[in-house]
Amino acid sequence: MSNWDEDFIRLVDNFVAETKDPKILDEISQLDRESRLLGISFYDMYCVVLQDVTGHQHLVAEFKTYTSLKKS
């Protein structure tokens, strides 16, 4: 696993752990269920969502805001 992968996983984990928005938590739960049904990792599913935001605009916007705050 590359450093980028490890950093991404850590960032997603922190975002999931720190978010309090019920809508975001519902979307995360939905992604988790979908990833298990497809037989892929949650992080792979999350990458797909970040590339194709259809149906997950709010989640992607919040994650981008979170990452920009963490980089500051």
N, C-alpha and C positions, 0 to 999 in steps of 0.2 A: 504494500500500500504506500502510495506516495505521500509526501508531506502535505500536498494540496488536499488529497483525500482526507487525511487525518484532520486538517484544519477545517474542512467543510463539515465533516461529521461533528466535530466539537462545536462549531458555530450553530448547526441545526439543533443539536442536543441542548445547548444553552438557550436558544430561542424557544424551543418547546417547553423547557423547564421554567422559563421566566415569564412567558405570556400568560395573561390573565383574561384576555378577551374570549368570551364563550364562543363566538363565531369562529375565531381562529382555532380554538381547541376542537370544535366540531369538524372543521375542515381537516385538521391533522388526524383525527380519528378516522375520517373517511379515507384519507390517503393510506393510512395504516391498513385498513380493511382491504382496500383495492390492491395494495402491494402484495398482501398475503394471498389474495385470490389469483393474482397473476404469477405468483411464485418468484417475485423479485424483492430485493431489499427495499426497506422504507426509504433509504437514502437515494437509491436509483430512481424510485418513484418521485421523490422530491426534486431531483434534477430534471426529470421530465416536466414536472409542473412549472419549474422556473423557466424552462424553455418555451413551453406552450401554456400560457396562463388561462386558457379557456376554462371558465367555471371556477377559477381560483384567483381572480384578480385581487381580492382583498388580502388573501394570504400572502401573495407575492409582494404586494405593496408594503405590507407590514414587515415582511422579512427583509426587503431592501432597505427600509427605514432602519430596522434593527442593525443590519450589517454596516450601514453608513455611520451609525452612532458608535458602534464598536470599533471602527477604524479610526475614529477621531481621537 
